[in-house]
C-alpha cells in the first residue's frame, strides 16, 4: 500500500483498493488500476520499464498472495502433520481415514497411500474395531464398524461397551448372548458377517452364516434367536420372585456345513456393505497380466478421448452390470461396466462387434479388452462428433499369459551368478517346462557389460504360479 502511494501517488483509499484486488485476486480491478499506477509513476519521473516490472511482480504475487499470519499457521500445521505421519504413521492415517469415512473415493485413495507406506489396513472386527478407523496392538489399521451399511451407531456402541466390560467375544453365539439385540438386529449381524466382522471366529467362514436350513432360515438368524432366548431367560431369572440364580441351558445351534464362497463372490458381497474391497481386490491375482499385457487403464476413458485418436488401447477388469438389449429396429447390443483397481467405466457395444463378443459379456467375469479409438462420425453439417471406441478383441483374463506370452527374459547380476543361484534357477525351470522361449541376460554393472543368452534347449510354461516362484527366489524377469 505504501509503495503505491510513494511510487505513483495513490491515495490511501486507492492503495486499499489495490490491497483488496491483490488479496482477493480481483484481476479486473487490477487491470483498472494499472494505467493509473503507470501514469502516476511517470509523473514522478520513474522509468516506465521499471514501473511495468514492478506491476508485473505485483500481478505475479496477486496470483498467489498469502497473508503472513495465515502462512505461519499453515506452516505450523504442516509441520505437525508431517511429524505425525513420520512418527505415528498408522495413527495419523487412521485419523485421516476417519475424517473421510463417508467419502468412498477418498477412503480408497488414502487406503492406497497406506499400502504404499506399508501400513496394513484390515477389515472390521468385532473384537478390535471401534466406530471409526483405529489402530490395533500390532500397529495395523482396523476398519471402523460404523462404515458398514446397516450397522448403526447404537449397535456399534453396544458391541464396544460389552467388549470393554466383559472382554473379547469368543464366538458368534457369545456375541448373540452378550450384545443388546434391541440395538444390534438381524441387519447389523448380516452386515458384520458380510464385511468380515466375524472372521476372527476361525471355526466358521462367511458362507456358513448364510447357509439355509430345511425351513429356509439362515444359520445367522438361528444364532440371533438363540441369543434372544438366552437373554430373555437371563432377564426372567433376575426378576424371579425367589431370586433364583439358575437358568435354563439352551443348546447352541449346530453350525452347518457349506462350501466357501469364491474370492469374487466374497469380495463382491464385502463391497456391497462397505463400498470398497477391503480384504483384497479381485484383480490381485492378475497383476502380471495387467503389467505385461495391458497398456492402458480405465482412467484413459475418463479423459478427453480425442487425445488418443488412432491409439490401440488394451486394458483389463471385471465385468459388472452386463445388460443385453435390443434396439427399436431389432439390432442387438449391450452395455456393460468394467471395473479395475481404481476406476469403473460403462461401455456400449453394437452390431457385428456385439455378435462377435457376446459370449464374453458375462457378469462378474475377468476380461482383457483391446479397443482402438477412432474419429467420430461427421454429421450433415460437417461437425465431427465424439471419438468412437472400436472393439478389436476380448479375452478371458485367466488365459492371457498362456496365450500371449512370447518370451520370458530372466536378468542376473554377475555378482549373483554362483552355484546356489544357478541350482535354484535350474530347479524352478525344470519343474515348469513348456513351449515359451527363454532368454537369460547377465549384467556386469562394474564393467558395463551385458551378455544376452538365448536358451535353445530349455523352454518353459509361463503361469502366475511359476512367476511367483521366480519372485520369491529374487529373480528379476520380464515378459514379452
Secondary structure, DSSP 8 states (H G I E B T S, - for coil): -HHHHHHH---HHHHHHHHHHHHTT-HHHHHHHHHHHHHHHHHTT--HHHHHHHHHHHHHHHHT---HHHHHHHHHHHHHHHHHHHHSHHHHHHHHHHHTTT-HHHHHHHHHHHHHTT--EE---TTT--SS-EE-TTS-EE--GGGSTT--HHHHHHHHHHHHHH----SHHHHHHHS-TTTS-HHHHHHHHHHTTTTTSTT--HHHHT-B-TTS-BHHHHHHHHHHHHHHHHHHHHT-TT--------------------HHHHHHHHHHHHSS--S--GGGGGHHHHHHH----GGGGGS-GGGGTT-EEEEEEEEEEEEEEE-TTS-EEEEEEEE-SS-EEEEEEEHHHHHHHGGG--TT-EEEEEEEEE---B-TTS-B-S-EEEEEEEEEGGGHHHHH--EEEEEEEGGG-SHHHHHHHHHHHHTTEEEEEEEEEEEETTTTEEEEEEEEEEEE---HHHHHHHHHTT-EEEE-
